[in-house]
Amino acid sequence: MMPIADFSAAAVSRGLELARVLLVESDVASRLTLQTLLQAGGYTVDVAASAAEAVGKLDDATYELVLTDSHMEPPESGRGVLAYARRKEYKPATAVIRKHRDGSAREDRKKSSRRMLVEAEDVTTLLCQVAELISLRATRRSERTLRMSANN
């Protein structure tokens, strides 16, 4: 099995880009760590340290996935970024990042009607969850396009 760094280098050398991700993370160390992991996984990553910066980036570019910190201040700002992203015409996949595993993660998942919690507990799990979210977004976009063309 090819290591993630080798896969990423091979993808870059061939000009491949998996997807563009907006990472909204207020903690500098976490932001740099997650950015590095996502880039090593082959994703193009733009970062924002605040909700205001994220909204600006969402207005300037198109993303397949928007990830936001679950501990942004004020707490509702992270959810606000995701709500703003969902209103964009291109409809990116959205997710909340939980950096520390605790007993409430399972409860959060039960309460949420949408599957949008990404737990950054290990690299493989994180990259698999990101890939799955982007894949689901692509499937929904294709289905929406097919429905629209069938109606015309």
C-alpha positions in Angstrom: 0.0 0.0 0.0 1.3 3.4 -1.0 1.9 5.9 1.9 -0.3 9.0 1.9 2.7 11.3 1.3 3.8 9.2 -1.8 0.2 9.2 -3.1 -0.1 12.9 -2.7 3.3 13.6 -4.4 2.3 11.3 -7.3 -1.1 13.0 -7.7 0.5 16.4 -7.7 3.2 15.4 -10.2 0.4 14.2 -12.6 -1.6 17.4 -12.1 -4.4 15.7 -10.2 -6.5 17.5 -7.7 -9.0 15.5 -5.6 -11.2 18.4 -4.4 -11.0 21.8 -3.0 -11.7 22.1 0.8 -12.3 25.1 2.9 -11.0 24.5 6.5 -12.4 26.9 9.1 -10.4 26.5 12.3 -9.8 29.1 15.0 -6.9 27.3 16.7 -3.6 27.8 14.8 -2.0 24.5 15.7 -5.1 22.5 14.8 -5.6 24.5 11.6 -2.0 23.8 10.4 -2.2 20.1 11.4 -5.5 19.5 9.6 -4.4 21.5 6.6 -1.2 19.4 6.3 -3.1 16.2 6.7 -5.7 17.1 4.0 -3.0 18.3 1.6 -1.0 15.1 2.2 -4.3 13.3 1.2 -4.3 15.1 -2.1 -6.8 17.9 -1.4 -6.4 21.6 -2.2 -7.0 23.3 1.1 -7.9 27.0 1.8 -8.0 28.0 5.4 -9.9 30.6 7.4 -9.4 31.5 11.1 -12.8 33.1 11.6 -16.4 32.9 10.3 -16.0 36.3 8.6 -12.9 35.1 6.7 -14.7 31.9 5.7 -17.7 33.8 4.3 -15.3 35.9 2.2 -13.6 32.8 0.9 -17.0 31.2 0.1 -17.9 34.3 -1.9 -14.6 34.2 -3.8 -14.2 30.5 -4.7 -16.0 27.2 -5.1 -15.5 24.3 -2.7 -16.5 20.7 -2.7 -16.3 20.6 1.1 -16.4 23.1 4.0 -15.1 21.9 7.3 -15.6 24.0 10.4 -14.3 23.8 14.0 -16.9 22.7 16.6 -15.4 25.0 19.2 -15.4 28.4 17.4 -16.2 31.5 19.4 -19.0 32.4 19.5 -20.3 28.8 19.3 -22.9 29.5 16.7 -20.4 31.0 14.2 -19.2 27.6 13.0 -22.8 26.5 12.3 -23.4 29.9 10.6 -20.5 29.3 8.2 -22.1 25.9 7.3 -25.5 27.5 6.8 -24.0 30.1 4.6 -22.1 27.5 2.6 -25.3 25.4 2.0 -27.0 28.5 0.5 -24.3 28.8 -2.2 -25.5 27.8 -5.6 -22.8 25.1 -5.9 -23.9 23.4 -2.7 -20.7 22.1 -1.1 -20.7 19.2 1.3 -20.4 20.5 4.9 -19.1 19.0 8.1 -18.2 19.9 11.7 -14.8 18.8 13.0 -14.6 17.3 16.5 -10.9 17.2 17.4 -11.2 15.4 20.7 -13.2 12.2 21.1 -15.5 12.1 24.1 -18.8 10.6 25.0 -20.9 13.4 23.5 -19.8 12.6 20.0 -22.2 9.7 19.8 -25.0 11.8 21.2 -24.3 14.6 18.7 -24.6 12.1 15.9 -27.9 10.8 17.1 -29.3 14.3 17.5 -28.2 15.5 14.0 -30.6 14.8 11.1 -27.7 15.2 8.7 -24.5 13.2 8.9 -21.9 16.0 9.2 -19.6 15.2 12.1 -16.0 14.4 11.1 -13.9 13.2 14.0 -10.2 13.9 13.6 -9.1 11.0 15.7 -6.7 9.4 13.2 -5.5 10.3 9.7 -7.0 7.3 7.9 -10.5 7.8 9.4 -10.3 11.6 8.8 -9.4 11.2 5.1 -12.0 8.4 4.6 -14.7 10.6 6.1 -13.7 13.6 3.9 -13.7 11.4 0.8 -17.1 10.0 1.7 -18.6 13.5 2.2 -17.2 14.7 -1.2 -18.4 11.5 -2.9 -21.9 12.0 -1.5 -21.9 15.6 -2.7 -20.9 14.5 -6.2 -23.6 11.9 -6.3 -26.3 14.4 -5.2 -25.1 16.9 -7.8 -25.3 14.2 -10.5 -28.8 13.2 -9.5 -29.9 16.8 -9.4 -28.5 17.4 -12.9 -30.2 14.2 -14.2 -33.6 15.3 -12.7 -33.3 18.7 -14.2 -32.4 17.4 -17.7 -35.3 14.9 -17.5 -37.7 17.6 -16.7 -36.6 19.7 -19.7 
